[in-house]
Amino acid sequence: MHFGFRKSLAFGCEKNWTRMEMEQIAMRVLDTEISGVKIIEPDVFGDCRGWFCETYNEARYREAGIDCSFVQDNESFSSKGVIRGLHWQAAEHAQAKLVRVVYGVVWDVAVDIRRGSPTFGKHVSVILSGANKRQFFIPRGFAHGFVVLENHTLFGYKCDNFYCPGSERGMRFNDPELGIKWPETGVSPNLSAKDSSLPLFAEIEPWKCE
């Protein structure tokens, strides 16, 4: 399943947003065909001065089913054609992620690697950009990756567990068994040596809920 672009609220000086109005339409949460994976569409309140957008509110997100205590924020800066993934952390170091793009554009994907899941090996993808301001919630038990579609892209994400180098895991982004149709970028894929040599899907140890 793939999700694309949603137009933000139009700018204009004729509208003065009240706090009550902003609280009533603060965001939309879209369920996907894979249980637990969600797409969040924060509303953007704009006028002739610019815009305002709430990017995270713990109480609202918990009400929407994103019941995580995020403990670490990360950013990556990439050029067009960079591919990062597919990554996850194992065992007690597993991480749920809430990802977004501050500026630029990525095509983002989550792959279900939960042992016994009815959607094991399936994936959901979404375009995230500084313009559409969408966010992608990826629960524990998923591999995550993205390809950068625009130069000077700043990617940010929240994690509910700390980074642990010894628990890093990954699999090949272009494994045919996964059936992921990565978009063309017009430039050669740019991967780290580590990501280029990751194992295939059939070779990984599926994630097991502790």
BATI-982311 format. One record per residue (C-alpha): residue number from 1; x, y, z; residue in three letters; chain. Coordinates in steps of 0.1 Angstrom, whole numbers, plus 5000, padded with zeros to 4 digits. Each point is the difference from the previous one (the first is absolute). Layout:
# BATI-982311
@i:NUM&xx:X&yy:Y&zz:Z&aa:ALA&ch:A .
...
# end
This chain:
# BATI-982311
@i:1&xx:5000&yy:5000&zz:5000&aa:MET&ch:A .
@i:2&xx:5013&yy:5035&zz:4991&aa:HIS&ch:A .
@i:3&xx:4989&yy:5033&zz:5013&aa:PHE&ch:A .
@i:4&xx:5009&yy:5033&zz:4983&aa:GLY&ch:A .
@i:5&xx:4993&yy:5037&zz:5004&aa:PHE&ch:A .
@i:6&xx:4973&yy:5018&zz:5019&aa:ARG&ch:A .
@i:7&xx:4996&yy:5037&zz:4994&aa:LYS&ch:A .
@i:8&xx:5005&yy:5023&zz:5030&aa:SER&ch:A .
@i:9&xx:4976&yy:5028&zz:5010&aa:LEU&ch:A .
@i:10&xx:5003&yy:5030&zz:4977&aa:ALA&ch:A .
@i:11&xx:5018&yy:5031&zz:5013&aa:PHE&ch:A .
@i:12&xx:4982&yy:5033&zz:5002&aa:GLY&ch:A .
@i:13&xx:4997&yy:5031&zz:5022&aa:CYS&ch:A .
@i:14&xx:4962&yy:4998&zz:5000&aa:GLU&ch:A .
@i:15&xx:5000&yy:4972&zz:5027&aa:LYS&ch:A .
@i:16&xx:5010&yy:5004&zz:5036&aa:ASN&ch:A .
@i:17&xx:5002&yy:4965&zz:5016&aa:TRP&ch:A .
@i:18&xx:4987&yy:4998&zz:5036&aa:THR&ch:A .
@i:19&xx:5015&yy:4975&zz:5025&aa:ARG&ch:A .
@i:20&xx:4967&yy:4982&zz:5001&aa:MET&ch:A .
@i:21&xx:5000&yy:4995&zz:4962&aa:GLU&ch:A .
@i:22&xx:5035&yy:4988&zz:5000&aa:MET&ch:A .
@i:23&xx:4993&yy:4975&zz:5027&aa:GLU&ch:A .
@i:24&xx:4970&yy:4986&zz:4982&aa:GLN&ch:A .
@i:25&xx:5019&yy:4993&zz:4968&aa:ILE&ch:A .
@i:26&xx:5035&yy:4994&zz:5012&aa:ALA&ch:A .
@i:27&xx:5007&yy:4968&zz:4980&aa:MET&ch:A .
@i:28&xx:4986&yy:4970&zz:4981&aa:ARG&ch:A .
@i:29&xx:5012&yy:4965&zz:5006&aa:VAL&ch:A .
@i:30&xx:4998&yy:4974&zz:4972&aa:LEU&ch:A .
@i:31&xx:5001&yy:4963&zz:5007&aa:ASP&ch:A .
@i:32&xx:5017&yy:4979&zz:4973&aa:THR&ch:A .
@i:33&xx:4995&yy:4964&zz:4989&aa:GLU&ch:A .
@i:34&xx:5027&yy:4989&zz:5024&aa:ILE&ch:A .
@i:35&xx:4988&yy:5001&zz:5037&aa:SER&ch:A .
@i:36&xx:5018&yy:5026&zz:5021&aa:GLY&ch:A .
@i:37&xx:5016&yy:5019&zz:4971&aa:VAL&ch:A .
@i:38&xx:4984&yy:5035&zz:4998&aa:LYS&ch:A .
@i:39&xx:5003&yy:5032&zz:4980&aa:ILE&ch:A .
@i:40&xx:4995&yy:5033&zz:5017&aa:ILE&ch:A .
@i:41&xx:4990&yy:5031&zz:4983&aa:GLU&ch:A .
@i:42&xx:5005&yy:5031&zz:5022&aa:PRO&ch:A .
@i:43&xx:4979&yy:5030&zz:4990&aa:ASP&ch:A .
@i:44&xx:5019&yy:5031&zz:4989&aa:VAL&ch:A .
@i:45&xx:4986&yy:5034&zz:5011&aa:PHE&ch:A .
@i:46&xx:5012&yy:5027&zz:4976&aa:GLY&ch:A .
@i:47&xx:4995&yy:5037&zz:4994&aa:ASP&ch:A .
@i:48&xx:5020&yy:5027&zz:4982&aa:CYS&ch:A .
@i:49&xx:5027&yy:4998&zz:5026&aa:ARG&ch:A .
@i:50&xx:5007&yy:4963&zz:4995&aa:GLY&ch:A .
@i:51&xx:4987&yy:4969&zz:5017&aa:TRP&ch:A .
@i:52&xx:4998&yy:4980&zz:5033&aa:PHE&ch:A .
@i:53&xx:4999&yy:4962&zz:5003&aa:CYS&ch:A .
@i:54&xx:5000&yy:4978&zz:5032&aa:GLU&ch:A .
@i:55&xx:5024&yy:4971&zz:4993&aa:THR&ch:A .
@i:56&xx:4995&yy:4981&zz:5032&aa:TYR&ch:A .
@i:57&xx:4976&yy:4999&zz:5029&aa:ASN&ch:A .
@i:58&xx:5003&yy:4971&zz:5023&aa:GLU&ch:A .
@i:59&xx:4964&yy:5000&zz:5012&aa:ALA&ch:A .
@i:60&xx:4986&yy:5002&zz:4964&aa:ARG&ch:A .
@i:61&xx:5022&yy:4973&zz:4987&aa:TYR&ch:A .
@i:62&xx:4991&yy:4977&zz:5029&aa:ARG&ch:A .
@i:63&xx:4963&yy:5005&zz:4992&aa:GLU&ch:A .
@i:64&xx:5008&yy:4991&zz:4964&aa:ALA&ch:A .
@i:65&xx:5015&yy:4967&zz:5010&aa:GLY&ch:A .
@i:66&xx:5037&yy:5010&zz:5000&aa:ILE&ch:A .
@i:67&xx:5007&yy:4992&zz:5036&aa:ASP&ch:A .
@i:68&xx:5037&yy:5005&zz:5001&aa:CYS&ch:A .
@i:69&xx:5024&yy:5017&zz:5023&aa:SER&ch:A .
@i:70&xx:5026&yy:5015&zz:4976&aa:PHE&ch:A .
@i:71&xx:5035&yy:5003&zz:5015&aa:VAL&ch:A .
@i:72&xx:5022&yy:5009&zz:4971&aa:GLN&ch:A .
@i:73&xx:4998&yy:5024&zz:4970&aa:ASP&ch:A .
@i:74&xx:5022&yy:4995&zz:4969&aa:ASN&ch:A .
@i:75&xx:5006&yy:5019&zz:4967&aa:GLU&ch:A .
@i:76&xx:5017&yy:4990&zz:4968&aa:SER&ch:A .
@i:77&xx:5009&yy:5023&zz:4971&aa:PHE&ch:A .
@i:78&xx:5003&yy:4984&zz:4965&aa:SER&ch:A .
@i:79&xx:5002&yy:5008&zz:4963&aa:SER&ch:A .
@i:80&xx:4978&yy:4987&zz:4973&aa:LYS&ch:A .
@i:81&xx:5004&yy:4962&zz:4993&aa:GLY&ch:A .
@i:82&xx:5012&yy:4991&zz:5035&aa:VAL&ch:A .
@i:83&xx:4984&yy:4968&zz:5013&aa:ILE&ch:A .
@i:84&xx:5000&yy:4992&zz:5037&aa:ARG&ch:A .
@i:85&xx:4988&yy:4966&zz:5012&aa:GLY&ch:A .
@i:86&xx:4985&yy:4977&zz:5006&aa:LEU&ch:A .
@i:87&xx:5007&yy:5002&zz:5037&aa:HIS&ch:A .
@i:88&xx:4987&yy:4991&zz:5034&aa:TRP&ch:A .
@i:89&xx:5013&yy:4991&zz:5035&aa:GLN&ch:A .
@i:90&xx:4996&yy:4966&zz:5015&aa:ALA&ch:A .
@i:91&xx:4986&yy:4986&zz:5033&aa:ALA&ch:A .
@i:92&xx:4997&yy:5023&zz:5030&aa:GLU&ch:A .
@i:93&xx:5016&yy:5029&zz:4979&aa:HIS&ch:A .
@i:94&xx:4972&yy:5000&zz:4975&aa:ALA&ch:A .
@i:95&xx:4987&yy:5034&zz:4990&aa:GLN&ch:A .
@i:96&xx:4967&yy:5015&zz:4989&aa:ALA&ch:A .
@i:97&xx:5006&yy:5031&zz:4978&aa:LYS&ch:A .
@i:98&xx:4980&yy:5031&zz:4991&aa:LEU&ch:A .
@i:99&xx:5017&yy:5014&zz:4969&aa:VAL&ch:A .
@i:100&xx:4995&yy:5032&zz:4979&aa:ARG&ch:A .
@i:101&xx:5019&yy:5022&zz:4976&aa:VAL&ch:A .
@i:102&xx:5008&yy:5036&zz:5011&aa:VAL&ch:A .
@i:103&xx:5009&yy:5010&zz:4965&aa:TYR&ch:A .
@i:104&xx:5005&yy:4981&zz:4967&aa:GLY&ch:A .
@i:105&xx:4983&yy:4968&zz:4990&aa:VAL&ch:A .
@i:106&xx:5003&yy:4963&zz:5007&aa:VAL&ch:A .
@i:107&xx:4982&yy:4968&zz:4991&aa:TRP&ch:A .
@i:108&xx:4998&yy:4981&zz:5032&aa:ASP&ch:A .
@i:109&xx:4992&yy:4963&zz:5006&aa:VAL&ch:A .
@i:110&xx:4993&yy:4977&zz:5029&aa:ALA&ch:A .
@i:111&xx:5002&yy:4962&zz:4997&aa:VAL&ch:A .
@i:112&xx:4982&yy:4977&zz:5025&aa:ASP&ch:A .
@i:113&xx:5026&yy:4975&zz:5014&aa:ILE&ch:A .
@i:114&xx:4979&yy:4989&zz:5030&aa:ARG&ch:A .
@i:115&xx:5001&yy:4962&zz:5004&aa:ARG&ch:A .
@i:116&xx:4965&yy:4986&zz:4996&aa:GLY&ch:A .
@i:117&xx:4985&yy:5032&zz:4987&aa:SER&ch:A .
@i:118&xx:4973&yy:4996&zz:4972&aa:PRO&ch:A .
@i:119&xx:5018&yy:5027&zz:4981&aa:THR&ch:A .
@i:120&xx:5035&yy:4987&zz:5005&aa:PHE&ch:A .
@i:121&xx:5022&yy:5011&zz:4971&aa:GLY&ch:A .
@i:122&xx:4975&yy:5026&zz:4988&aa:LYS&ch:A .
@i:123&xx:5007&yy:5037&zz:4999&aa:HIS&ch:A .
@i:124&xx:4984&yy:5035&zz:5000&aa:VAL&ch:A .
@i:125&xx:5016&yy:5030&zz:4983&aa:SER&ch:A .
@i:126&xx:4993&yy:5037&zz:5002&aa:VAL&ch:A .
@i:127&xx:5015&yy:5032&zz:4986&aa:ILE&ch:A .
@i:128&xx:5011&yy:5024&zz:5027&aa:LEU&ch:A .
@i:129&xx:5010&yy:5035&zz:4993&aa:SER&ch:A .
@i:130&xx:5006&yy:5034&zz:5015&aa:GLY&ch:A .
@i:131&xx:4970&yy:5012&zz:4980&aa:ALA&ch:A .
@i:132&xx:4974&yy:4973&zz:5009&aa:ASN&ch:A .
@i:133&xx:5012&yy:4997&zz:5036&aa:LYS&ch:A .
@i:134&xx:4988&yy:4964&zz:5003&aa:ARG&ch:A .
@i:135&xx:5014&yy:4978&zz:5027&aa:GLN&ch:A .
@i:136&xx:5004&yy:4962&zz:5000&aa:PHE&ch:A .
@i:137&xx:4996&yy:4979&zz:5032&aa:PHE&ch:A .
@i:138&xx:5019&yy:4967&zz:4998&aa:ILE&ch:A .
@i:139&xx:4995&yy:4977&zz:5030&aa:PRO&ch:A .
@i:140&xx:5026&yy:4976&zz:5014&aa:ARG&ch:A .
@i:141&xx:5004&yy:4969&zz:4978&aa:GLY&ch:A .
@i:142&xx:5005&yy:5018&zz:4967&aa:PHE&ch:A .
@i:143&xx:5029&yy:5007&zz:4977&aa:ALA&ch:A .
@i:144&xx:5002&yy:5036&zz:4989&aa:HIS&ch:A .
@i:145&xx:5017&yy:5017&zz:4971&aa:GLY&ch:A .
@i:146&xx:4997&yy:5029&zz:4975&aa:PHE&ch:A .
@i:147&xx:5013&yy:5014&zz:4968&aa:VAL&ch:A .
@i:148&xx:5006&yy:5037&zz:4996&aa:VAL&ch:A .
@i:149&xx:4982&yy:5017&zz:4971&aa:LEU&ch:A .
@i:150&xx:5014&yy:5035&zz:5003&aa:GLU&ch:A .
@i:151&xx:5034&yy:5015&zz:5008&aa:ASN&ch:A .
@i:152&xx:5006&yy:5015&zz:5035&aa:HIS&ch:A .
@i:153&xx:4974&yy:4979&zz:5017&aa:THR&ch:A .
@i:154&xx:4998&yy:5002&zz:5038&aa:LEU&ch:A .
@i:155&xx:4983&yy:4969&zz:5016&aa:PHE&ch:A .
@i:156&xx:4991&yy:4999&zz:5036&aa:GLY&ch:A .
@i:157&xx:4986&yy:4972&zz:5023&aa:TYR&ch:A .
@i:158&xx:4991&yy:4993&zz:5035&aa:LYS&ch:A .
@i:159&xx:5008&yy:4966&zz:5016&aa:CYS&ch:A .
@i:160&xx:4985&yy:4983&zz:5031&aa:ASP&ch:A .
@i:161&xx:5033&yy:4983&zz:5008&aa:ASN&ch:A .
@i:162&xx:5036&yy:5010&zz:5000&aa:PHE&ch:A .
@i:163&xx:5024&yy:4992&zz:4971&aa:TYR&ch:A .
@i:164&xx:5020&yy:4968&zz:5007&aa:CYS&ch:A .
@i:165&xx:5028&yy:4992&zz:4975&aa:PRO&ch:A .
@i:166&xx:5002&yy:4964&zz:5011&aa:GLY&ch:A .
@i:167&xx:4963&yy:4995&zz:4992&aa:SER&ch:A .
@i:168&xx:5000&yy:5015&zz:4965&aa:GLU&ch:A .
@i:169&xx:4984&yy:4977&zz:4974&aa:ARG&ch:A .
@i:170&xx:4992&yy:5004&zz:4963&aa:GLY&ch:A .
@i:171&xx:4991&yy:4984&zz:4967&aa:MET&ch:A .
@i:172&xx:5006&yy:5008&zz:4964&aa:ARG&ch:A .
@i:173&xx:4978&yy:5028&zz:4987&aa:PHE&ch:A .
@i:174&xx:4995&yy:4985&zz:4965&aa:ASN&ch:A .
@i:175&xx:4994&yy:4964&zz:5009&aa:ASP&ch:A .
@i:176&xx:4976&yy:4988&zz:4973&aa:PRO&ch:A .
@i:177&xx:4981&yy:4978&zz:5026&aa:GLU&ch:A .
@i:178&xx:4988&yy:5032&zz:5017&aa:LEU&ch:A .
@i:179&xx:4984&yy:5014&zz:4968&aa:GLY&ch:A .
@i:180&xx:5008&yy:5036&zz:5009&aa:ILE&ch:A .
@i:181&xx:4997&yy:5023&zz:4970&aa:LYS&ch:A .
@i:182&xx:5025&yy:5027&zz:5008&aa:TRP&ch:A .
@i:183&xx:4994&yy:5032&zz:4980&aa:PRO&ch:A .
@i:184&xx:5025&yy:5012&zz:4974&aa:GLU&ch:A .
@i:185&xx:5020&yy:5030&zz:5011&aa:THR&ch:A .
@i:186&xx:5018&yy:5008&zz:4967&aa:GLY&ch:A .
@i:187&xx:5034&yy:4993&zz:5017&aa:VAL&ch:A .
@i:188&xx:5019&yy:4969&zz:5010&aa:SER&ch:A .
@i:189&xx:4990&yy:4986&zz:5034&aa:PRO&ch:A .
@i:190&xx:5024&yy:5011&zz:5027&aa:ASN&ch:A .
@i:191&xx:5004&yy:4975&zz:5029&aa:LEU&ch:A .
@i:192&xx:5025&yy:4995&zz:5028&aa:SER&ch:A .
@i:193&xx:5023&yy:4970&zz:4996&aa:ALA&ch:A .
@i:194&xx:4982&yy:4986&zz:5031&aa:LYS&ch:A .
@i:195&xx:4965&yy:5002&zz:4984&aa:ASP&ch:A .
@i:196&xx:5013&yy:4986&zz:4967&aa:SER&ch:A .
@i:197&xx:5010&yy:4968&zz:5017&aa:SER&ch:A .
@i:198&xx:4970&yy:4993&zz:5022&aa:LEU&ch:A .
@i:199&xx:4984&yy:4965&zz:5000&aa:PRO&ch:A .
@i:200&xx:4970&yy:4991&zz:4980&aa:LEU&ch:A .
@i:201&xx:4965&yy:4998&zz:5016&aa:PHE&ch:A .
@i:202&xx:5002&yy:4961&zz:5000&aa:ALA&ch:A .
@i:203&xx:5032&yy:5002&zz:5021&aa:GLU&ch:A .
@i:204&xx:4988&yy:5023&zz:5028&aa:ILE&ch:A .
@i:205&xx:4987&yy:4989&zz:5034&aa:GLU&ch:A .
@i:206&xx:4964&yy:5012&zz:5002&aa:PRO&ch:A .
@i:207&xx:4992&yy:5024&zz:5028&aa:TRP&ch:A .
@i:208&xx:4984&yy:4984&zz:5030&aa:LYS&ch:A .
@i:209&xx:4979&yy:5020&zz:5025&aa:CYS&ch:A .
@i:210&xx:5015&yy:4996&zz:5034&aa:GLU&ch:A .
# end
